Structures are given as C-alpha cells and as structure tokens.
Amino acid sequence: MRLQFEELNHHIASAITDKNFSRAIALDTARQDALKDLCLKDPALIDEGFFTFIEHCAGENASLISQIQNDMEELTTKSSQQMRMQVAYSR
C-alpha cells in the first residue's frame, strides 16, 4: 500500500512541477479517497510510520505548491511592471 501512495505522490509532484493543476487535484483526490477507504476497511494498516509517511508526502506537495505560488506572484509583478511601462511609453 505504501508503494501505491509513493507512486501517487510522485505523479502529484510531477503534475505540480508541470503546472498541470487539474491533474494534480484529480490525483490528490484519488489519494485522499484511497486513504479514506483504507482507514474504513483496515485501520490496522495505518500505523505511526505510515501516518508519518503520508504527512511527509503532503508536506512535499505543499512545498511545491508554495514554490509555484511564489513563481506566479513574481510573474504577475513583472507583468504588471511591463504593462505600466508600456502605458507610460504610449503617453
């Protein structure tokens, strides 16, 4: 089961890196559903090590998303500056 979650996390990270957010959301939803099913069917499989692993995966994904958000903010700032320069130049 852990291998499946590792693979899902790898695909989520790739989707985030590729800025394919709809795929990342779909994969994350699938991961959440699998985790819920696992908790309902066999809670004994969710030991402390597995829970720590899931937290680590979520942390990695959050870090990637934060980096993408920072990149988007930077691009927005640059775009805004360029637009202001074009408007000033047009006058």
C-alpha positions as CSV (number, residue, x, y, z in Angstrom):
1,M,0.0,0.0,0.0
2,R,2.8,2.4,0.8
3,L,4.3,1.8,-2.7
4,Q,1.0,2.9,-4.2
5,F,1.0,6.1,-2.2
6,E,4.6,6.8,-3.1
7,E,3.7,6.4,-6.8
8,L,0.7,8.6,-6.4
9,N,2.8,11.2,-4.6
10,H,5.4,11.1,-7.4
11,H,2.7,11.7,-10.0
12,I,1.2,14.5,-8.0
13,A,4.6,16.1,-7.6
14,S,5.2,15.8,-11.4
15,A,1.8,17.3,-12.2
16,I,2.6,20.3,-9.9
17,T,6.0,20.7,-11.4
18,D,4.5,20.6,-14.9
19,K,1.9,23.1,-13.7
20,N,-0.9,20.7,-14.6
21,F,-3.1,21.6,-11.7
22,S,-6.2,19.8,-12.8
23,R,-4.2,16.6,-12.9
24,A,-2.6,17.3,-9.5
25,I,-6.1,17.9,-8.0
26,A,-7.5,14.7,-9.5
27,L,-4.6,12.7,-8.3
28,D,-4.7,14.2,-4.8
29,T,-8.4,13.5,-4.7
30,A,-7.7,9.8,-5.6
31,R,-5.1,9.7,-2.9
32,Q,-7.5,11.1,-0.3
33,D,-10.2,8.6,-1.4
34,A,-7.8,5.7,-1.1
35,L,-6.6,6.8,2.3
36,K,-10.3,7.1,3.5
37,D,-11.1,3.7,2.1
38,L,-8.0,2.2,3.8
39,C,-9.0,3.7,7.1
40,L,-12.5,2.4,6.8
41,K,-11.6,-1.1,5.6
42,D,-8.4,-1.9,7.7
43,P,-7.4,0.8,10.2
44,A,-4.7,-1.6,11.5
45,L,-2.7,-0.8,8.3
46,I,-2.4,2.9,9.4
47,D,0.4,2.7,11.9
48,E,2.5,5.6,13.1
49,G,5.1,5.1,10.4
50,F,2.6,5.1,7.6
51,F,0.9,8.2,9.0
52,T,4.3,10.0,9.2
53,F,5.0,9.0,5.6
54,I,1.6,10.5,4.5
55,E,2.4,13.7,6.4
56,H,5.8,13.8,4.7
57,C,4.2,13.4,1.2
58,A,1.7,16.2,2.0
59,G,4.5,18.4,3.2
60,E,6.5,17.9,-0.1
61,N,3.4,18.7,-2.1
62,A,2.7,21.8,-0.1
63,S,6.3,23.0,-0.6
64,L,6.0,22.5,-4.4
65,I,2.7,24.4,-4.4
66,S,4.2,27.3,-2.4
67,Q,7.1,27.5,-4.9
68,I,4.6,27.6,-7.8
69,Q,2.6,30.3,-6.0
70,N,5.8,32.3,-5.5
71,D,6.7,31.9,-9.1
72,M,3.3,33.1,-10.2
73,E,3.5,36.1,-7.9
74,E,6.8,37.0,-9.4
75,L,5.5,36.7,-12.9
76,T,2.4,38.8,-12.0
77,T,4.6,41.5,-10.6
78,K,6.9,41.5,-13.7
79,S,3.8,41.6,-16.0
80,S,2.3,44.5,-14.1
81,Q,5.5,46.4,-14.3
82,Q,5.8,45.8,-18.0
83,M,2.2,47.0,-18.5
84,R,2.8,50.2,-16.6
85,M,6.0,50.8,-18.6
86,Q,4.0,50.3,-21.9
87,V,1.3,52.7,-20.7
88,A,3.9,55.3,-19.8
89,Y,5.6,54.9,-23.1
90,S,2.3,55.2,-25.0
91,R,1.6,58.7,-23.5
